[in-house]
Amino acid sequence: MDLSLRIKGIEFKNPIVIASGPLGFGEEFFKYISSSFIGGFTTKTITLNPVIGNKPPRLVYVEDGLLNSIGLQNPGLDAFIINYAPHLPESCVRIISVGGEKAEDFARVTEGVDSFADMIEINLSCPNVGGQTIVSDLKSAKAVVSACRKSTKKPLIAKLSPDEDPVIQARMAVDAGADVVNIGNSIQGARFNVDSGRPFLKNVKGGLSGPAFMPVILLKVYQIKDAFPDLPVIGLGGVRKAEDIVEYAIAGASLAGIGSSAMINPDNVRIIYENLQKFMDKRGFNFREMIGIAHRGGFV
């Protein structure tokens, strides 16, 4: 059965999207896995100037998940354009994630990466930089999306936060010119060492990702799709197997992001793709027919 879908004029050969962050710019990932197994690849977030990131330790495993406090480490716009952008795979949709401290920064990065991107994702939700997410201030977040909209004609993805109301965020993003919403980034959390009595992470708090996180995001995908039936949604969090992508689609997601699972074992992407194809073949219909089916009474 056909796994392809078209979103805002962009053709995805399947609904699997590599999430921003865990796999960097793909230079190592694509040594182990072919881009033919994914619909889209999202770069780690690019900022105007280089960012060193948070002090270590900044990564800790938890039961059924991962807690990270990387802090948007990246080489900056100029180095990205020279060293990484020309090597992004062209056989899948290239999604470039942009970040910054203020709207002008986002706009400049968006303009700088425009010619290398098929779609641009606006990171409004990183939970471990500066203490708060950008989207926690809706007025500032709207200014960011509006500034990016003026800087490109490419489809814009607003990456929202699971720590805030999903419908309010989505309404802000759409009003400001976003074409797609991604829900979401990791949810904030912390762990403490029972031997030392100190936080595991130097920054204390980090972003929780992984399977334990998935039910949280599924609900938020459902809520956004319920409020905005025609808005394309990316569901991101906890995907380990093909059935997870199916579940995201049922809730209303057109695309599903994979992060930690692909970082732990890149070949998981191939396995998920092949099993998703088998699942849809068994069901006997195309993937896009399944998107949001929970809102239409489920399977009949």
N, C-alpha and C positions, 0 to 999 in steps of 0.2 A: 504494500500500500504506500501511497505517496506521503512522505514526511515533510515536503516543502511547504513554505508559506511566504506570503508577500506582506511586508509591513512598511507602510508609508513609502511605497515605491521601491523598496529594497528586497531582493530575493534571498531568502534563507533556504538552503537545501535541506535543513532539518532544524528542529527547535532547540538544539543543544548549543549553549553559549558558554564560553569560558569566562568566568567572572574576573573582575578587576582585582589585581593584587597578588594572589598566591603564585602565579606563573610568570610574573614580571612582564617582559615584552615578548615572551615566547621563544627566545633564542635557545634555551635549553629544552623546553617542552617539545618543540617540533623536531628535535633530534630523535625523540622516542615515539612520537605519534604523528600520523598524517593529518593534515588539516581537512582531508576529505571526510573525516568522521564528525566534524563540527559544523554548525551553521554560522557561528560567529566567534570571534576572539576579541576580548576586551583587554586593553593594556592596563598596567598599573597606572595610577593617577599621575598625570604630569602637572607640575606647577611652573610658574614663570621662572623662578630661580631654583637652584639645587636645594634639596632638603636632606639633611643627614638622618633624620628620624629620631625616635625616642631612644633614651639610654637603655642598654640591656641590663638585666634580662627582659625580654619583650615578647616571649612566646612561652606558653605553658599548655600542656595537654590536660584535658579534663575528661570525665566520663562522658562518652558519646559526643565529644566536641573538642574545640580548640579555642584558647583565649589568646588574642594577640594584641600587642600594643606597638605596632611597627612605626606608626607616625608619618605615613606618606613619604617614606624615603624614596627619592627619585633624583635623576641627574639634572633636572631642569629642562626647559623648553629647547634651548639651543642645542644641547648635547643630544636630546632625543631626536631632533630633526636630522642631525648629522649621523648619529651612530645606530639608531634603532628604527626610525620610521621607514626608511627605504627597504627594510628587510621584513616588514610585516607581511604575512601570507595574503596573497590575492585570491586564493581559491575558496576563501570564506569571507564573510562580512567583517570588515575591519572597524572595530569600535574603539575609539580613543577616549579615555577617561581624563577629564580636565578638573583641576582644583585651583584653589587660591585663597587668599585672605579677604579679598573684597571683589566687588563686581568687575572692576576694571581689570584685575588680574585674570579672572576667568575669561573675560572677553578677549584679552590679548593671547592667551593660550589657545582658545578656540580658533581664533583667526590664524594662529601659527600652524596648527595641525590640520587645518581644513582640507588641504590638498591631499593629505595622506589617509583621510578617514572616509568611510562610507556612512557612518553614524558617529555622533559625539555624545558621550555620557557625561553629565554634569554631576560631580560628586558633592552632593549637598549633605551627606550623612556620615562622613568619617567620624567615628565616636572617640578617637583618641588624640586629636590635635586641638590644642587651645581650650580644652575643657568642655566645650559644647559643640553640638553639630550646628552647621549653618542653618539647617532647616528648622531648628528650634526657635529661630526668629523669622517668622514668615515674611515680614516686610523685606528683610535683607535677602532672604532666599528668592523672593520674587524679583528683586533687583538683579540678582545674579542670573537667573534664567532669562530675563528680558535682555540683559546685556549680551549674553551668548546668542540669543535669537537674532540680534542685530548684526552679529559677527559672522554668521554662516547661514547658508541655505540648506545645509545638510540636515537630515532628521536629528532632533535632539531628544535624548533620554534623560529624564530627571531621576537621579538615584535618591530615593527617599529613605527615611529612617524608621525602623520598627519601634523606636522609642517614642514616636509622636503619632498623633491621630492620622491614619492613612488616608482617609477621605478628604480631610482638610488640606493635607499636603498635596494630594493629587489635584484638587481644585485649584490651588495656588499655581501649581506647575502648568496645568493646562491653560489657565488664564494668562500666564506669562509667556506662553508660546511653545511649551514642550509638546512633542509628538507622541512620546512613549514614557511610561514610568517604570522604574525598577524598584521593587520592594523585596528585599532591601539590603542594606548593609547589615553588619553584625549588631547584636544587641549588647548593651554595656553590662559588664560584670566584673567580678574580682575573685581571686583565690588567695588564701593565706597559708603559709607554711607552719604546720603545727609544731615543728621542731625549733624553728628560729623565732616564731612569733611575729614574722614580718610578711608583707605581701610578696607573692611570687614575682609579680611584675614591678619593675622599677617605677613605672608610672602609676602604680596601684590598680587602676582600672584598664580594661581592654575590651575588645569586641569578641563576643561569643559567636562562634560559627559551628557548623556540624549538625549531625542528625537530631540532637536534642532541640535544636533551634527551628526545625522545619514546621512543626505544628503552629508555631507563632506566626510564621510568614504565610502559611496556607490560609489562615483566617484573614489576614490583611489583604491578600490577593483577592479572596472572595468578596470582601467588603468594598474594595475599589471597583471590581468588575460589576458589583451590584449597583453601585452609584453611577458608574460610567461604562455602560455596556459596550460602547464603540471604542473605548480607549485601549490600545495594546498595552499589556502588562508583562513585565519580566518577573518571574518568581525566582528568588535566590536564597538558598539556605538548606543545607543538609542532604543534597542529592547524592545518593550512593548507587542507585540502581534505576533501571528503566521505569519501574512502577512509580518511582518518585516523580519523574517527569510527567507521567500520565496523571498523577494526582494533582500536580500543579495545573495542568491543562484543564482538568475537571473543575477546579476552583476558579479558573478564568485566565490563567497565564498563557500567552501565546508562545513565550520562550521560557526556558528554565536555565538558570546559571549553575555551573559546576565550579567549585573552588577547591576546598580542602581535599576532596576525594581525588581530584586530578593531580594535586600536588603530592599526595601520599603515593599514588601509583598512576602515572600517566596512562597506562593501558586500560585503566578503568573507563576512560572515555570511549575507547573502541568497544569494550564489552557492553557499556550502556547503550551505545548506538545500535549494535547488532541485536540486542535483546529488545530494544524499543521497536525495531523493524519487525521482529518476530511477534511481538505483542499486537501490533497494529494489523499484521497479516492475519493473525488469529481472529481479531475482532471483525475484520473485513471492511474497514472504512478508513478514510484518510485522516491524518492527524488533526488538520484544521477543523474538521467536523466535530471534534471532541472538545474544543476550547470553550469553556464556560458551560458545559453540559449540566452541571449541578444547578445552574440558574434556569434551566429549561426542563427540569423534572427528572434528570438523570437518564440512564440508558433505558431504552424500551425494546 
